[in-house]
């Protein structure tokens, strides 16, 4: 398969994922942040997200298993901290 056909196939697949709402505006924003100096940026961010997800889910499950009332502020902080970790933001 030549490179132009492969690029067209990738573009068609990407558009299909957007049309099906599997990918959304956040994915497009990630693509816009990717540049020639870091061509694997989107891949790295998605990998970080999936690597961190089990830990975040475990924290939520632990909170629910403790039988305590759901602490909305603590749950929100968990999500904010996980988003900051994915972005590489150390200020949160």
MIDOSE-1310 file (N, C-alpha, C; in nm, 2 decimals, decimal comma, always signed):
residues 92
xxxx	+0,09/-0,12/+0,00/+0,00/+0,00/+0,00/+0,09/+0,12/+0,00; +0,06/+0,22/-0,09/+0,15/+0,34/-0,09/+0,11/+0,43/+0,02; +0,20/+0,53/+0,04/+0,18/+0,62/+0,16/+0,06/+0,70/+0,15; +0,02/+0,75/+0,03/-0,10/+0,83/+0,01/-0,23/+0,75/+0,04
xxxx	-0,23/+0,63/+0,00/-0,35/+0,55/+0,03/-0,36/+0,52/+0,18; -0,24/+0,50/+0,25/-0,24/+0,48/+0,39/-0,29/+0,60/+0,47; -0,24/+0,72/+0,42/-0,28/+0,85/+0,49/-0,43/+0,87/+0,47; -0,48/+0,83/+0,35/-0,63/+0,85/+0,33/-0,71/+0,75/+0,42
xxxx	-0,66/+0,63/+0,44/-0,72/+0,53/+0,52/-0,72/+0,58/+0,67; -0,61/+0,64/+0,71/-0,61/+0,69/+0,85/-0,70/+0,81/+0,87; -0,71/+0,90/+0,77/-0,80/+1,01/+0,77/-0,94/+0,97/+0,78; -0,98/+0,87/+0,70/-1,11/+0,82/+0,69/-1,15/+0,75/+0,83
xxxx	-1,06/+0,67/+0,88/-1,08/+0,61/+1,01/-1,10/+0,71/+1,12; -1,01/+0,81/+1,12/-1,02/+0,92/+1,22/-1,16/+0,99/+1,22; -1,20/+1,03/+1,09/-1,33/+1,09/+1,08/-1,44/+1,00/+1,12; -1,43/+0,88/+1,09/-1,54/+0,78/+1,14/-1,55/+0,78/+1,29
xxxx	-1,43/+0,78/+1,36/-1,43/+0,78/+1,51/-1,49/+0,91/+1,56; -1,47/+1,02/+1,49/-1,52/+1,15/+1,54/-1,67/+1,14/+1,51; -1,72/+1,10/+1,39/-1,86/+1,09/+1,36/-1,94/+1,00/+1,46; -1,87/+0,89/+1,50/-1,94/+0,80/+1,60/-1,92/+0,85/+1,74
xxxx	-1,86/+0,97/+1,76/-1,84/+1,03/+1,89/-1,76/+0,94/+1,98; -1,67/+0,86/+1,93/-1,57/+0,79/+2,00/-1,46/+0,88/+2,04; -1,42/+0,97/+1,94/-1,33/+1,08/+1,97/-1,41/+1,21/+1,97; -1,36/+1,30/+2,05/-1,43/+1,43/+2,06/-1,34/+1,55/+2,05
xxxx	-1,38/+1,66/+2,09/-1,30/+1,78/+2,08/-1,17/+1,78/+2,16; -1,17/+1,70/+2,27/-1,05/+1,69/+2,35/-0,94/+1,62/+2,27; -0,98/+1,52/+2,19/-0,88/+1,45/+2,11/-0,83/+1,55/+2,00; -0,91/+1,63/+1,94/-0,87/+1,73/+1,84/-0,78/+1,83/+1,91
xxxx	-0,80/+1,87/+2,03/-0,71/+1,96/+2,10/-0,58/+1,89/+2,12; -0,57/+1,77/+2,16/-0,45/+1,69/+2,17/-0,37/+1,69/+2,04; -0,44/+1,67/+1,93/-0,38/+1,67/+1,80/-0,31/+1,80/+1,77; -0,38/+1,91/+1,81/-0,33/+2,04/+1,78/-0,20/+2,07/+1,86
xxxx	-0,19/+2,01/+1,98/-0,07/+2,03/+2,06/+0,05/+1,95/+2,01; +0,02/+1,85/+1,93/+0,13/+1,76/+1,87/+0,20/+1,84/+1,77; +0,33/+1,83/+1,77/+0,41/+1,90/+1,67/+0,53/+1,82/+1,62; +0,61/+1,87/+1,53/+0,72/+1,80/+1,48/+0,82/+1,76/+1,58
xxxx	+0,83/+1,84/+1,69/+0,93/+1,82/+1,79/+0,89/+1,70/+1,88; +0,76/+1,67/+1,88/+0,70/+1,56/+1,96/+0,59/+1,49/+1,88; +0,63/+1,41/+1,78/+0,53/+1,35/+1,69/+0,44/+1,24/+1,75; +0,48/+1,20/+1,87/+0,41/+1,09/+1,94/+0,33/+1,14/+2,06
xxxx	+0,30/+1,27/+2,06/+0,24/+1,34/+2,18/+0,10/+1,28/+2,21; +0,02/+1,26/+2,11/-0,12/+1,21/+2,13/-0,11/+1,06/+2,18; -0,02/+0,98/+2,12/-0,01/+0,85/+2,17/+0,04/+0,84/+2,31; +0,13/+0,93/+2,35/+0,19/+0,93/+2,49/+0,08/+0,97/+2,59
xxxx	-0,01/+1,07/+2,55/-0,11/+1,12/+2,64/-0,22/+1,01/+2,66; -0,25/+0,94/+2,55/-0,35/+0,83/+2,56/-0,30/+0,72/+2,65; -0,17/+0,69/+2,63/-0,10/+0,58/+2,71/-0,10/+0,62/+2,86; -0,07/+0,74/+2,89/-0,07/+0,79/+3,03/-0,21/+0,77/+3,09
xxxx	-0,31/+0,81/+3,01/-0,45/+0,81/+3,06/-0,48/+0,66/+3,09; -0,45/+0,57/+3,00/-0,49/+0,43/+3,03/-0,40/+0,37/+3,14; -0,28/+0,41/+3,15/-0,19/+0,36/+3,26/-0,24/+0,41/+3,40; -0,29/+0,53/+3,40/-0,33/+0,59/+3,53/-0,48/+0,55/+3,57
xxxx	-0,56/+0,51/+3,47/-0,70/+0,48/+3,50/-0,72/+0,37/+3,60; -0,65/+0,26/+3,60/-0,68/+0,16/+3,71/-0,66/+0,22/+3,85; -0,56/+0,30/+3,87/-0,53/+0,36/+4,00/-0,65/+0,45/+4,04; -0,70/+0,53/+3,95/-0,81/+0,62/+3,98/-0,93/+0,54/+4,01
xxxx	-0,96/+0,44/+3,93/-1,08/+0,35/+3,95/-1,07/+0,28/+4,09; -0,95/+0,24/+4,12/-0,92/+0,17/+4,25/-0,95/+0,26/+4,37; -0,91/+0,39/+4,36/-0,94/+0,49/+4,46/-1,09/+0,51/+4,48; -1,16/+0,52/+4,37/-1,30/+0,54/+4,37/-1,37/+0,42/+4,44
xxxx	-1,33/+0,30/+4,39/-1,38/+0,17/+4,45/-1,36/+0,16/+4,60; -1,23/+0,20/+4,64/-1,20/+0,20/+4,78/-1,29/+0,29/+4,86; -1,31/+0,41/+4,81/-1,40/+0,50/+4,88/-1,54/+0,45/+4,89; -1,59/+0,38/+4,78/-1,72/+0,32/+4,79/-1,73/+0,20/+4,88
xxxx	-1,62/+0,12/+4,88/-1,62/+0,00/+4,97/-1,62/+0,03/+5,11; -1,57/+0,15/+5,15/-1,56/+0,19/+5,29/-1,69/+0,21/+5,35; -1,80/+0,22/+5,26/-1,93/+0,24/+5,31/-1,96/+0,38/+5,36; -1,87/+0,46/+5,35/-1,89/+0,60/+5,39/-1,98/+0,67/+5,29
xxxx	-2,04/+0,78/+5,33/-2,11/+0,86/+5,23/-2,01/+0,91/+5,13; -2,06/+0,92/+5,01/-1,97/+0,97/+4,90/-1,93/+1,11/+4,93; -1,81/+1,14/+4,94/-1,75/+1,27/+4,96/-1,73/+1,33/+4,82; -1,82/+1,42/+4,78/-1,81/+1,48/+4,65/-1,68/+1,56/+4,63
xxxx	-1,64/+1,63/+4,73/-1,52/+1,71/+4,72/-1,39/+1,62/+4,70; -1,39/+1,51/+4,78/-1,28/+1,42/+4,77/-1,28/+1,35/+4,63; -1,39/+1,31/+4,58/-1,41/+1,25/+4,45/-1,36/+1,34/+4,34; -1,41/+1,47/+4,35/-1,37/+1,57/+4,25/-1,22/+1,59/+4,25
xxxx	-1,16/+1,59/+4,37/-1,01/+1,61/+4,38/-0,94/+1,50/+4,32; -0,99/+1,37/+4,33/-0,93/+1,26/+4,27/-0,93/+1,27/+4,12; -1,04/+1,32/+4,06/-1,05/+1,33/+3,92/-0,95/+1,45/+3,87; -0,95/+1,56/+3,95/-0,87/+1,67/+3,91/-0,72/+1,63/+3,91
xxxx	-0,68/+1,56/+4,02/-0,54/+1,51/+4,03/-0,50/+1,41/+3,92; -0,60/+1,33/+3,88/-0,57/+1,23/+3,78/-0,55/+1,31/+3,64; -0,64/+1,41/+3,62/-0,62/+1,49/+3,50/-0,49/+1,56/+3,49; -0,45/+1,62/+3,61/-0,33/+1,69/+3,62/-0,21/+1,60/+3,59
xxxx	-0,22/+1,47/+3,64/-0,11/+1,38/+3,62/-0,10/+1,34/+3,47; -0,21/+1,33/+3,41/-0,20/+1,30/+3,26/-0,14/+1,41/+3,19; -0,17/+1,53/+3,23/-0,11/+1,65/+3,16/+0,03/+1,67/+3,20; +0,07/+1,61/+3,31/+0,21/+1,63/+3,35/+0,22/+1,76/+3,44
xxxx	+0,11/+1,80/+3,49/+0,10/+1,93/+3,57/+0,14/+1,89/+3,71; +0,24/+1,95/+3,77/+0,28/+1,92/+3,90/+0,22/+2,02/+4,00; +0,15/+2,12/+3,96/+0,10/+2,22/+4,05/-0,02/+2,17/+4,13; -0,09/+2,07/+4,08/-0,21/+2,02/+4,15/-0,18/+1,91/+4,25
